[in-house]
Amino acid sequence: MCTAVYYTLNNQEVRIKFTNPKACLPVKNRHGSIELLPWGRRMHQLGKLPLGGWARLDAIYGGHWDRWRPIPVKLVIAQFMEKDIEECSHWFDVTPGKWIQGLVAHWERERRVYVVTITPEMEDAAHDRWPRILSTRGQSDYSE
Protein backbone atom coordinates (compact mmCIF):
# COMPACT_ATOMS: atom_id res chain seq x y z
CA MET A 1 0.00 0.00 0.00
CA CYS A 2 3.06 2.28 0.02
CA THR A 3 3.57 3.06 3.69
CA ALA A 4 6.82 5.01 3.22
CA VAL A 5 8.66 6.76 0.40
CA TYR A 6 12.13 7.88 -0.58
CA TYR A 7 12.81 10.84 -2.87
CA THR A 8 15.41 13.51 -3.52
CA LEU A 9 14.40 17.16 -3.70
CA ASN A 10 16.78 20.13 -3.96
CA ASN A 11 19.73 17.76 -3.40
CA GLN A 12 18.23 16.56 -0.11
CA GLU A 13 17.31 12.93 0.41
CA VAL A 14 13.99 12.31 2.12
CA ARG A 15 12.82 8.98 3.55
CA ILE A 16 9.50 9.34 5.34
CA LYS A 17 6.62 7.17 6.56
CA PHE A 18 2.96 8.04 6.23
CA THR A 19 2.63 7.83 10.00
CA ASN A 20 4.70 11.02 10.32
CA PRO A 21 2.14 13.86 10.53
CA LYS A 22 4.55 16.11 8.59
CA ALA A 23 4.85 13.66 5.67
CA CYS A 24 4.67 15.34 2.28
CA LEU A 25 4.95 13.92 -1.23
CA PRO A 26 6.66 15.55 -4.24
CA VAL A 27 4.07 16.34 -6.91
CA LYS A 28 5.12 17.30 -10.43
CA ASN A 29 2.87 20.17 -11.54
CA ARG A 30 1.81 21.04 -15.09
CA HIS A 31 4.72 23.43 -15.49
CA GLY A 32 7.23 20.70 -14.66
CA SER A 33 8.25 22.01 -11.26
CA ILE A 34 7.93 20.00 -8.05
CA GLU A 35 5.61 20.99 -5.20
CA LEU A 36 5.46 19.29 -1.82
CA LEU A 37 1.92 18.56 -0.62
CA PRO A 38 0.73 16.96 2.62
CA TRP A 39 0.38 13.20 2.24
CA GLY A 40 -3.23 12.42 3.15
CA ARG A 41 -4.82 13.09 6.51
CA ARG A 42 -4.45 11.40 9.87
CA MET A 43 -7.11 10.99 12.54
CA HIS A 44 -5.81 13.85 14.74
CA GLN A 45 -5.38 16.32 11.85
CA LEU A 46 -7.97 18.99 11.20
CA GLY A 47 -9.68 19.09 7.84
CA LYS A 48 -12.52 17.71 5.76
CA LEU A 49 -10.56 15.58 3.29
CA PRO A 50 -10.61 11.77 3.69
CA LEU A 51 -8.57 10.05 6.38
CA GLY A 52 -5.67 7.92 5.18
CA GLY A 53 -3.06 8.41 2.50
CA TRP A 54 -4.40 6.29 -0.35
CA ALA A 55 -7.14 6.38 -2.97
CA ARG A 56 -8.30 3.10 -4.50
CA LEU A 57 -8.55 3.31 -8.27
CA ASP A 58 -11.93 1.52 -8.27
CA ALA A 59 -13.25 4.11 -5.77
CA ILE A 60 -12.06 6.91 -8.07
CA TYR A 61 -13.85 5.27 -11.03
CA GLY A 62 -16.91 4.79 -8.81
CA GLY A 63 -17.14 8.54 -8.17
CA HIS A 64 -16.33 8.36 -4.44
CA TRP A 65 -13.66 11.07 -4.81
CA ASP A 66 -15.67 13.42 -7.04
CA ARG A 67 -16.77 15.74 -4.20
CA TRP A 68 -13.09 16.56 -3.51
CA ARG A 69 -12.39 17.69 -7.12
CA PRO A 70 -9.61 15.13 -7.68
CA ILE A 71 -6.71 15.93 -9.98
CA PRO A 72 -4.43 13.12 -11.21
CA VAL A 73 -0.74 13.88 -10.65
CA LYS A 74 2.71 12.33 -11.00
CA LEU A 75 4.54 11.61 -7.75
CA VAL A 76 8.30 11.98 -8.14
CA ILE A 77 9.33 9.13 -5.88
CA ALA A 78 12.44 6.95 -6.30
CA GLN A 79 11.41 4.15 -3.90
CA PHE A 80 8.43 3.07 -1.85
CA MET A 81 8.08 0.66 1.05
CA GLU A 82 5.54 -2.10 1.50
CA LYS A 83 5.11 -4.56 4.35
CA ASP A 84 4.46 -8.22 3.62
CA ILE A 85 2.05 -10.48 5.48
CA GLU A 86 4.63 -11.03 8.21
CA GLU A 87 4.98 -7.23 8.62
CA CYS A 88 8.53 -7.24 7.19
CA SER A 89 9.39 -4.05 5.30
CA HIS A 90 10.55 -4.21 1.69
CA TRP A 91 11.73 -1.26 -0.43
CA PHE A 92 10.94 -1.18 -4.17
CA ASP A 93 12.57 1.04 -6.80
CA VAL A 94 10.44 3.04 -9.22
CA THR A 95 11.99 2.36 -12.62
CA PRO A 96 13.32 5.46 -14.44
CA GLY A 97 10.69 6.72 -16.88
CA LYS A 98 7.86 5.55 -14.61
CA TRP A 99 6.07 7.24 -11.72
CA ILE A 100 3.55 6.56 -9.01
CA GLN A 101 0.16 8.08 -9.67
CA GLY A 102 -1.25 10.43 -7.08
CA LEU A 103 -4.54 12.23 -6.59
CA VAL A 104 -4.73 15.78 -5.28
CA ALA A 105 -7.96 16.35 -3.39
CA HIS A 106 -9.43 19.79 -2.55
CA TRP A 107 -11.86 21.10 0.04
CA GLU A 108 -12.06 24.88 0.18
CA ARG A 109 -8.41 25.87 0.92
CA GLU A 110 -7.34 22.40 2.02
CA ARG A 111 -5.23 20.39 -0.46
CA ARG A 112 -3.72 16.97 0.15
CA VAL A 113 -2.22 14.28 -2.05
CA TYR A 114 -3.12 10.58 -1.89
CA VAL A 115 -1.33 7.61 -3.49
CA VAL A 116 -3.56 5.89 -6.06
CA THR A 117 -3.66 2.14 -5.40
CA ILE A 118 -4.76 -0.90 -7.35
CA THR A 119 -5.49 -4.52 -6.43
CA PRO A 120 -2.61 -6.77 -7.57
CA GLU A 121 -3.55 -9.12 -10.41
CA MET A 122 -1.73 -12.12 -8.91
CA GLU A 123 -3.99 -14.08 -6.58
CA ASP A 124 -1.15 -15.02 -4.22
CA ALA A 125 0.28 -11.48 -3.99
CA ALA A 126 1.75 -10.61 -0.61
CA HIS A 127 -0.03 -7.22 -0.67
CA ASP A 128 -3.73 -6.48 -1.07
CA ARG A 129 -3.05 -3.01 -2.52
CA TRP A 130 -0.21 -1.73 -4.64
CA PRO A 131 0.62 1.80 -5.82
CA ARG A 132 -0.43 2.46 -9.42
CA ILE A 133 2.74 2.83 -11.46
CA LEU A 134 2.50 4.43 -14.89
CA SER A 135 4.98 5.06 -17.70
CA THR A 136 5.82 7.98 -19.94
CA ARG A 137 3.18 7.15 -22.53
CA GLY A 138 1.85 10.65 -21.86
CA GLN A 139 -0.76 9.21 -19.53
CA SER A 140 -1.68 11.57 -16.70
CA ASP A 141 -5.29 10.79 -15.91
CA TYR A 142 -7.10 7.82 -14.39
CA SER A 143 -7.67 6.02 -17.69
CA GLU A 144 -6.33 2.51 -18.19
Residue pairs with C-beta under 8 A, 6 or more apart in sequence:
1 54
1 82
1 115
1 117
1 127
1 128
1 129
1 130
1 131
2 18
2 53
2 54
2 80
2 81
2 82
2 100
2 115
2 117
2 130
2 131
3 17
3 18
3 19
3 81
3 82
3 83
4 15
4 16
4 17
4 18
4 80
4 81
4 89
5 14
5 15
5 16
5 25
5 75
5 77
5 79
5 80
5 81
6 13
6 14
6 15
6 77
6 78
6 79
6 80
6 81
6 91
7 13
7 14
7 25
7 26
7 76
7 77
7 78
7 79
8 14
8 78
9 26
9 34
9 36
9 76
16 22
16 23
16 24
17 23
17 81
18 39
18 40
18 53
19 42
21 42
21 44
21 45
23 38
23 39
23 40
23 53
24 36
24 37
24 38
24 39
25 36
25 37
25 39
25 75
25 77
25 102
25 113
25 115
26 34
26 35
26 36
26 75
26 76
26 77
27 34
27 35
27 36
27 37
27 73
27 74
27 75
27 76
27 102
27 104
27 113
28 34
28 73
28 74
28 75
28 76
28 99
29 35
29 73
34 76
37 104
37 111
37 112
37 113
38 111
38 112
38 113
39 53
39 112
39 113
39 114
39 115
40 49
40 50
40 51
40 52
40 53
40 54
40 112
40 113
40 114
41 47
41 49
41 50
41 51
41 52
41 53
41 112
42 51
43 51
47 107
47 110
47 112
48 107
48 108
48 110
49 68
49 105
49 107
49 110
49 112
50 68
50 105
50 114
52 114
53 114
53 115
54 114
54 115
54 116
54 117
54 129
55 65
55 70
55 103
55 105
55 114
55 115
55 116
55 117
56 116
56 117
56 118
56 129
57 116
57 117
57 118
57 132
57 142
58 119
59 65
60 70
60 103
60 116
60 142
61 142
65 103
65 105
68 105
68 106
68 107
69 105
69 106
70 103
70 104
70 105
71 103
71 104
71 106
72 101
72 102
72 103
72 116
72 140
72 141
72 142
73 101
73 102
73 103
73 104
73 113
73 140
74 99
74 100
74 101
74 102
74 134
74 140
75 99
75 100
75 101
75 102
75 113
75 115
76 99
77 94
77 99
77 100
78 93
78 94
79 91
79 92
79 93
79 94
80 91
80 92
80 94
80 100
80 131
81 89
81 90
81 91
81 92
82 89
82 90
82 92
82 126
82 127
82 130
83 89
83 90
84 90
84 126
84 127
85 126
94 100
94 133
95 133
97 135
97 136
98 133
98 134
98 135
98 136
99 133
99 134
100 115
100 116
100 131
100 132
100 133
100 134
101 115
101 116
101 131
101 132
101 133
101 134
101 142
102 113
102 114
102 115
102 116
103 113
103 114
103 116
104 111
104 112
104 113
104 114
105 111
105 112
105 113
105 114
115 131
116 131
116 132
116 142
117 129
117 130
117 131
117 132
118 129
118 130
118 131
118 132
119 128
119 129
119 130
120 127
120 128
120 129
120 130
